[in-house]
Amino acid sequence: MEGTIYSLIPAVLMLILVIATRQVLLSLGLGILVGAFMLTGFDVVGTLSLVWQEFYTIFFTEGALNMGNLYLLTFLLLLGIMTAFMTASGGSRAFGKWAVSRVTSKRGASLVPAILGIIIFIDDYFNALAVGQVARPVTDRQKVSRAKLAYYIDSTSAPITVISPISSWGAYIIGTLATILAANEITDIGAFEAFIQMIPYNFYVFAAILMVFMTIFLKLDLGAMKKHEERAEQSGELTDPKHKDIPGDLNDEFKPHDNGKIIHLLLPIIVLVVVTVGMMIITGIQGTEGSADILSTFANTNVNISLFYGGLIAAITAAVMYMTLPSEKSGLEKVLWEGIKAMLPAIYILALAWMIGSVIDQLGTGEYLAGLVQASNLNIAYLPLLIFFTAGFMALATGTSWGTFGIMLPIAGEIAAVTDPAFIVPALSAVLAGSVFGDHCSPISDTTILSSTGAGSHHIDHVLTQLPYAMIAAIAASVGYVLFAVVGNVLVPLVATLAVVIVIGFVLKAKK
């Protein structure tokens, strides 16, 4: 069944169950079991052994600790601890009170995560979690639902990171491009130049970012998002009260300290930013052979270990500041435990997402979809459109943008190089666009999971509320790629893509 149409079954089943039941752990678990049954020829003992092996390799691989995963999981716990101390110290409440006098509207509060999401372009993980920490006290005060905050975070973090050359994504993509260009003997353009030329062809990311600001200024609450916003406005409940397992949400487990100051929130976050970015630079330089420039530094940086050290020092900073407050504090053990407990739902989801991602990879789902592209006899002018949809479905099914990059970029480059090298830049850019689109729709995407965590939103609420906005951006991008096939330049399709978003936005606004 590997590498055939049957390889789609676990991914499609998981997606249907997630939407139908909204039980993400159950859906992921059943998807893993079905995929494992398929891989073992429906051998029960073999299936259980494979499932255990997939779980085991999250923590141990090739006889050693899987430090990348452990660093990221530990960082989530540290982030929860830091957040708990910032809340218990009264820092979050003080910052919220301060922000109320300066951010006086829901629109103003919504602009905070949207603008921060664009400014913090270093890494998508860092973006999702850092923006959530800063923006949440502001958006909470103005009754912006957590689902909408998660949407703002998710729909700015990956889009801005994928078009920024000075980012972990950009550096990785540029390195991949260099290999592709060399393999296809393309010498008239360098990897960095190709990346810059690809930016305007990435119609989806511009549509997605524009959609965020259209949502803010036109108050476009589509589908399930409308229920979340109405609940937040009318009752002040920022999350669905039916859901208790919300990652990153402390649920008022302890009373904030009366002497808390804004510095109790800002200093740990500043420490988190400075230490994490500093460690990214240090690990990037250490991982670069020879002299390190800015691109090679970000290409070789170790994001997970950088997040770990940033989170560790930031959590210690928050704890020390809390302990120096006068008496009448919640017990230190209670704050620590509540911080850890708040992040456990995110860790459960992330672990299962890694497991089903590995199972889907072994089934060859990505390779099967890529093969469809290679086997198609589509007019070369429509290649970017086909690649956009293929990469989108691949990222949706596998939950990984980077995995989709790794499979689809070489294939797109080879097809374009063989048929018409003039299409190599738009074809490669369509891979990036489709990957981000699929990532935005996938319940097993790590970026989507971390955006939910940063916002303190129930994960499936975030996935389902973001879908309509992602689909509008994808429709607009599709129009752009069709126009590109017709006119053959980038300016008209890009303008048309943005125009479609604007028109749809105003049409939906008029119907309200």
LOFI-667094 format. One record per residue (C-alpha): residue number from 1; x, y, z. Coordinates in steps of 0.05 Angstrom, whole numbers. Layout:
N
{site NUM,{X,Y,Z}}
...
***
This chain:
512
{site 1,{0,0,0}}
{site 2,{61,45,6}}
{site 3,{66,98,-47}}
{site 4,{-5,85,-75}}
{site 5,{-71,120,-69}}
{site 6,{-85,78,-7}}
{site 7,{-30,116,29}}
{site 8,{-79,174,34}}
{site 9,{-127,135,79}}
{site 10,{-97,151,148}}
{site 11,{-89,225,132}}
{site 12,{-159,232,103}}
{site 13,{-190,191,160}}
{site 14,{-155,233,212}}
{site 15,{-178,298,179}}
{site 16,{-250,274,175}}
{site 17,{-251,252,247}}
{site 18,{-220,317,272}}
{site 19,{-274,358,237}}
{site 20,{-331,311,256}}
{site 21,{-313,298,329}}
{site 22,{-266,357,347}}
{site 23,{-229,305,389}}
{site 24,{-158,315,365}}
{site 25,{-124,263,408}}
{site 26,{-175,210,389}}
{site 27,{-170,227,315}}
{site 28,{-94,227,315}}
{site 29,{-93,162,353}}
{site 30,{-139,126,305}}
{site 31,{-100,154,246}}
{site 32,{-36,125,275}}
{site 33,{-68,57,287}}
{site 34,{-98,53,217}}
{site 35,{-32,73,186}}
{site 36,{7,23,228}}
{site 37,{-42,-33,209}}
{site 38,{-30,-16,136}}
{site 39,{45,-16,144}}
{site 40,{46,-83,180}}
{site 41,{-3,-119,135}}
{site 42,{-57,-116,189}}
{site 43,{-15,-155,238}}
{site 44,{-40,-137,308}}
{site 45,{25,-152,345}}
{site 46,{66,-118,291}}
{site 47,{20,-57,294}}
{site 48,{28,-49,369}}
{site 49,{103,-58,362}}
{site 50,{105,-4,308}}
{site 51,{63,45,348}}
{site 52,{109,35,408}}
{site 53,{170,45,363}}
{site 54,{142,110,337}}
{site 55,{129,135,407}}
{site 56,{198,112,431}}
{site 57,{234,148,375}}
{site 58,{205,214,397}}
{site 59,{252,209,455}}
{site 60,{306,160,432}}
{site 61,{334,150,362}}
{site 62,{393,110,337}}
{site 63,{412,91,408}}
{site 64,{415,162,434}}
{site 65,{368,215,462}}
{site 66,{329,253,409}}
{site 67,{354,319,434}}
{site 68,{318,362,382}}
{site 69,{249,337,405}}
{site 70,{268,338,478}}
{site 71,{292,410,474}}
{site 72,{227,432,442}}
{site 73,{183,393,491}}
{site 74,{223,420,549}}
{site 75,{217,491,521}}
{site 76,{141,484,521}}
{site 77,{143,465,595}}
{site 78,{190,523,610}}
{site 79,{144,570,573}}
{site 80,{86,546,614}}
{site 81,{126,556,678}}
{site 82,{147,626,656}}
{site 83,{75,644,639}}
{site 84,{51,618,707}}
{site 85,{102,661,744}}
{site 86,{86,722,703}}
{site 87,{12,711,718}}
{site 88,{21,695,792}}
{site 89,{66,756,801}}
{site 90,{12,801,774}}
{site 91,{54,822,715}}
{site 92,{3,800,662}}
{site 93,{-53,836,699}}
{site 94,{-11,899,707}}
{site 95,{7,899,633}}
{site 96,{-65,888,615}}
{site 97,{-87,948,657}}
{site 98,{-32,991,626}}
{site 99,{-51,970,556}}
{site 100,{-125,987,567}}
{site 101,{-108,1060,574}}
{site 102,{-68,1059,508}}
{site 103,{-103,1005,467}}
{site 104,{-174,1028,473}}
{site 105,{-209,986,420}}
{site 106,{-216,915,397}}
{site 107,{-186,935,331}}
{site 108,{-125,965,365}}
{site 109,{-116,903,407}}
{site 110,{-121,859,345}}
{site 111,{-67,899,309}}
{site 112,{-17,882,364}}
{site 113,{-8,808,346}}
{site 114,{-16,823,271}}
{site 115,{40,874,271}}
{site 116,{84,835,319}}
{site 117,{74,773,276}}
{site 118,{105,810,217}}
{site 119,{161,842,257}}
{site 120,{185,778,290}}
{site 121,{207,741,227}}
{site 122,{266,702,254}}
{site 123,{230,635,265}}
{site 124,{159,610,262}}
{site 125,{161,572,329}}
{site 126,{192,632,364}}
{site 127,{142,679,330}}
{site 128,{81,638,349}}
{site 129,{99,632,423}}
{site 130,{131,700,434}}
{site 131,{74,739,401}}
{site 132,{23,701,441}}
{site 133,{57,719,507}}
{site 134,{60,793,491}}
{site 135,{-8,801,457}}
{site 136,{-52,758,501}}
{site 137,{-60,807,560}}
{site 138,{-79,861,510}}
{site 139,{-128,821,468}}
{site 140,{-159,789,531}}
{site 141,{-175,858,558}}
{site 142,{-211,878,494}}
{site 143,{-249,811,491}}
{site 144,{-215,784,429}}
{site 145,{-228,709,429}}
{site 146,{-169,664,436}}
{site 147,{-187,629,371}}
{site 148,{-181,695,334}}
{site 149,{-115,711,369}}
{site 150,{-89,642,346}}
{site 151,{-111,659,275}}
{site 152,{-73,725,277}}
{site 153,{-11,690,302}}
{site 154,{-13,631,254}}
{site 155,{-30,671,192}}
{site 156,{28,719,201}}
{site 157,{83,674,230}}
{site 158,{94,623,174}}
{site 159,{77,672,117}}
{site 160,{128,724,138}}
{site 161,{181,673,156}}
{site 162,{177,637,89}}
{site 163,{192,701,50}}
{site 164,{246,727,96}}
{site 165,{317,707,76}}
{site 166,{341,724,146}}
{site 167,{301,670,181}}
{site 168,{308,596,197}}
{site 169,{260,580,140}}
{site 170,{293,627,90}}
{site 171,{362,600,104}}
{site 172,{339,528,97}}
{site 173,{303,543,32}}
{site 174,{363,581,3}}
{site 175,{408,522,20}}
{site 176,{359,474,-14}}
{site 177,{355,519,-75}}
{site 178,{430,518,-83}}
{site 179,{428,442,-88}}
{site 180,{370,443,-137}}
{site 181,{402,494,-183}}
{site 182,{468,456,-183}}
{site 183,{434,389,-197}}
{site 184,{398,419,-257}}
{site 185,{460,455,-281}}
{site 186,{428,523,-277}}
{site 187,{485,574,-270}}
{site 188,{454,640,-292}}
{site 189,{421,652,-224}}
{site 190,{446,641,-153}}
{site 191,{406,611,-96}}
{site 192,{398,677,-58}}
{site 193,{378,714,-122}}
{site 194,{328,659,-138}}
{site 195,{298,664,-68}}
{site 196,{288,740,-75}}
{site 197,{257,731,-144}}
{site 198,{210,678,-115}}
{site 199,{180,725,-63}}
{site 200,{128,761,-108}}
{site 201,{106,694,-137}}
{site 202,{86,670,-68}}
{site 203,{15,694,-78}}
{site 204,{-15,656,-19}}
{site 205,{27,689,35}}
{site 206,{10,759,12}}
{site 207,{-63,740,8}}
{site 208,{-61,709,78}}
{site 209,{-28,769,109}}
{site 210,{-76,817,74}}
{site 211,{-134,773,98}}
{site 212,{-111,784,170}}
{site 213,{-115,859,163}}
{site 214,{-181,856,125}}
{site 215,{-209,814,182}}
{site 216,{-186,867,232}}
{site 217,{-211,929,196}}
{site 218,{-276,899,168}}
{site 219,{-290,855,229}}
{site 220,{-298,793,186}}
{site 221,{-320,738,233}}
{site 222,{-331,679,187}}
{site 223,{-361,611,204}}
{site 224,{-344,584,273}}
{site 225,{-303,647,287}}
{site 226,{-368,686,294}}
{site 227,{-391,643,351}}
{site 228,{-325,652,388}}
{site 229,{-326,727,379}}
{site 230,{-399,734,400}}
{site 231,{-387,692,462}}
{site 232,{-326,734,480}}
{site 233,{-364,799,470}}
{site 234,{-427,779,507}}
{site 235,{-402,737,564}}
{site 236,{-327,751,567}}
{site 237,{-311,677,557}}
{site 238,{-252,678,510}}
{site 239,{-253,602,498}}
{site 240,{-308,551,491}}
{site 241,{-327,531,562}}
{site 242,{-338,460,538}}
{site 243,{-263,452,528}}
{site 244,{-222,445,591}}
{site 245,{-156,419,561}}
{site 246,{-132,485,531}}
{site 247,{-56,490,523}}
{site 248,{-24,550,555}}
{site 249,{-87,572,592}}
{site 250,{-80,575,668}}
{site 251,{-156,582,680}}
{site 252,{-147,629,740}}
{site 253,{-114,575,781}}
{site 254,{-85,626,829}}
{site 255,{-96,699,848}}
{site 256,{-46,748,817}}
{site 257,{-2,784,867}}
{site 258,{-27,853,885}}
{site 259,{43,884,880}}
{site 260,{55,860,809}}
{site 261,{86,909,760}}
{site 262,{92,910,684}}
{site 263,{165,892,691}}
{site 264,{144,824,718}}
{site 265,{117,809,649}}
{site 266,{164,848,604}}
{site 267,{231,828,633}}
{site 268,{222,752,625}}
{site 269,{197,763,553}}
{site 270,{256,809,538}}
{site 271,{303,756,567}}
{site 272,{268,702,524}}
{site 273,{277,743,461}}
{site 274,{349,764,473}}
{site 275,{374,696,496}}
{site 276,{338,657,441}}
{site 277,{362,702,385}}
{site 278,{431,705,415}}
{site 279,{434,629,419}}
{site 280,{409,623,347}}
{site 281,{468,666,325}}
{site 282,{518,628,368}}
{site 283,{494,559,346}}
{site 284,{492,582,274}}
{site 285,{563,607,276}}
{site 286,{586,543,311}}
{site 287,{550,501,258}}
{site 288,{581,537,199}}
{site 289,{646,512,170}}
{site 290,{694,569,153}}
{site 291,{673,642,158}}
{site 292,{600,653,176}}
{site 293,{557,706,143}}
{site 294,{486,722,162}}
{site 295,{455,672,114}}
{site 296,{500,614,133}}
{site 297,{489,631,207}}
{site 298,{413,623,201}}
{site 299,{421,563,155}}
{site 300,{460,526,208}}
{site 301,{426,551,271}}
{site 302,{397,502,321}}
{site 303,{328,531,335}}
{site 304,{306,480,387}}
{site 305,{367,486,432}}
{site 306,{363,562,425}}
{site 307,{290,561,448}}
{site 308,{309,515,505}}
{site 309,{362,561,533}}
{site 310,{318,622,521}}
{site 311,{260,589,557}}
{site 312,{304,564,615}}
{site 313,{335,632,631}}
{site 314,{269,668,620}}
{site 315,{233,619,667}}
{site 316,{287,628,720}}
{site 317,{281,703,713}}
{site 318,{206,701,722}}
{site 319,{212,655,782}}
{site 320,{265,698,817}}
{site 321,{223,761,806}}
{site 322,{162,725,835}}
{site 323,{200,701,896}}
{site 324,{225,771,912}}
{site 325,{154,797,919}}
{site 326,{127,808,989}}
{site 327,{88,753,1024}}
{site 328,{18,729,1006}}
{site 329,{42,690,946}}
{site 330,{16,624,921}}
{site 331,{63,566,937}}
{site 332,{123,559,891}}
{site 333,{106,486,877}}
{site 334,{35,504,859}}
{site 335,{57,556,808}}
{site 336,{108,508,778}}
{site 337,{57,452,772}}
{site 338,{3,496,742}}
{site 339,{53,521,690}}
{site 340,{73,451,671}}
{site 341,{1,426,671}}
{site 342,{-21,482,625}}
{site 343,{27,458,571}}
{site 344,{12,383,575}}
{site 345,{-45,385,524}}
{site 346,{2,417,473}}
{site 347,{55,365,486}}
{site 348,{5,308,478}}
{site 349,{-19,336,411}}
{site 350,{51,350,387}}
{site 351,{75,280,404}}
{site 352,{17,246,368}}
{site 353,{26,293,309}}
{site 354,{99,272,303}}
{site 355,{78,199,306}}
{site 356,{25,203,252}}
{site 357,{72,245,210}}
{site 358,{123,190,213}}
{site 359,{71,137,196}}
{site 360,{47,177,137}}
{site 361,{119,187,115}}
{site 362,{131,112,116}}
{site 363,{68,101,75}}
{site 364,{97,146,21}}
{site 365,{38,194,19}}
{site 366,{82,252,-1}}
{site 367,{119,212,-55}}
{site 368,{52,188,-83}}
{site 369,{26,260,-90}}
{site 370,{93,283,-119}}
{site 371,{89,227,-170}}
{site 372,{22,253,-194}}
{site 373,{55,319,-211}}
{site 374,{112,285,-247}}
{site 375,{64,242,-287}}
{site 376,{18,298,-308}}
{site 377,{21,325,-379}}
{site 378,{-4,394,-359}}
{site 379,{15,455,-399}}
{site 380,{79,482,-368}}
{site 381,{46,550,-357}}
{site 382,{-2,517,-308}}
{site 383,{53,480,-271}}
{site 384,{55,531,-212}}
{site 385,{-21,522,-203}}
{site 386,{-15,446,-201}}
{site 387,{44,449,-154}}
{site 388,{8,498,-108}}
{site 389,{-50,450,-98}}
{site 390,{-6,388,-93}}
{site 391,{40,419,-42}}
{site 392,{-21,445,-4}}
{site 393,{-53,377,1}}
{site 394,{14,345,18}}
{site 395,{26,394,76}}
{site 396,{-46,385,99}}
{site 397,{-39,310,100}}
{site 398,{31,306,129}}
{site 399,{29,367,175}}
{site 400,{97,391,154}}
{site 401,{118,449,110}}
{site 402,{191,431,113}}
{site 403,{177,359,94}}
{site 404,{137,384,34}}
{site 405,{194,430,16}}
{site 406,{242,372,17}}
{site 407,{199,329,-29}}
{site 408,{168,380,-76}}
{site 409,{223,432,-87}}
{site 410,{270,384,-123}}
{site 411,{212,356,-164}}
{site 412,{186,425,-184}}
{site 413,{257,447,-201}}
{site 414,{270,386,-244}}
{site 415,{204,390,-282}}
{site 416,{214,464,-297}}
{site 417,{287,455,-315}}
{site 418,{272,400,-365}}
{site 419,{212,433,-398}}
{site 420,{225,508,-393}}
{site 421,{277,537,-344}}
{site 422,{240,604,-346}}
{site 423,{187,572,-301}}
{site 424,{235,548,-247}}
{site 425,{226,609,-202}}
{site 426,{149,610,-202}}
{site 427,{146,534,-197}}
{site 428,{191,534,-135}}
{site 429,{153,592,-104}}
{site 430,{87,554,-114}}
{site 431,{116,498,-71}}
{site 432,{127,548,-14}}
{site 433,{58,578,-23}}
{site 434,{22,511,-24}}
{site 435,{62,486,36}}
{site 436,{42,545,79}}
{site 437,{-30,539,57}}
{site 438,{-33,465,75}}
{site 439,{3,479,140}}
{site 440,{-51,530,159}}
{site 441,{-105,477,147}}
{site 442,{-72,418,180}}
{site 443,{-89,397,252}}
{site 444,{-23,360,257}}
{site 445,{21,419,236}}
{site 446,{71,437,291}}
{site 447,{65,511,274}}
{site 448,{-11,507,281}}
{site 449,{-4,470,347}}
{site 450,{45,522,374}}
{site 451,{1,580,350}}
{site 452,{-57,550,390}}
{site 453,{-10,543,449}}
{site 454,{16,614,445}}
{site 455,{-54,641,441}}
{site 456,{-83,596,495}}
{site 457,{-135,570,446}}
{site 458,{-165,501,441}}
{site 459,{-127,470,383}}
{site 460,{-185,445,341}}
{site 461,{-222,511,352}}
{site 462,{-162,545,320}}
{site 463,{-158,497,262}}
{site 464,{-232,502,245}}
{site 465,{-237,577,253}}
{site 466,{-176,590,211}}
{site 467,{-200,547,153}}
{site 468,{-247,597,120}}
{site 469,{-194,651,119}}
{site 470,{-141,604,92}}
{site 471,{-189,581,38}}
{site 472,{-204,652,15}}
{site 473,{-129,666,11}}
{site 474,{-120,601,-28}}
{site 475,{-176,619,-77}}
{site 476,{-143,686,-88}}
{site 477,{-75,654,-99}}
{site 478,{-106,605,-148}}
{site 479,{-133,663,-189}}
{site 480,{-63,692,-188}}
{site 481,{-31,628,-214}}
{site 482,{-84,621,-269}}
{site 483,{-71,692,-291}}
{site 484,{4,679,-289}}
{site 485,{-7,622,-339}}
{site 486,{-44,670,-384}}
{site 487,{-2,734,-380}}
{site 488,{66,706,-362}}
{site 489,{88,761,-314}}
{site 490,{84,768,-239}}
{site 491,{56,838,-228}}
{site 492,{-14,829,-257}}
{site 493,{-26,762,-220}}
{site 494,{-1,790,-154}}
{site 495,{-45,851,-159}}
{site 496,{-104,807,-180}}
{site 497,{-92,761,-120}}
{site 498,{-95,819,-72}}
{site 499,{-155,848,-108}}
{site 500,{-193,782,-101}}
{site 501,{-181,783,-26}}
{site 502,{-206,854,-21}}
{site 503,{-268,841,-63}}
{site 504,{-286,778,-24}}
{site 505,{-275,815,41}}
{site 506,{-322,872,23}}
{site 507,{-374,824,-6}}
{site 508,{-374,784,58}}
{site 509,{-378,848,98}}
{site 510,{-437,872,58}}
{site 511,{-475,807,70}}
{site 512,{-469,813,146}}
***
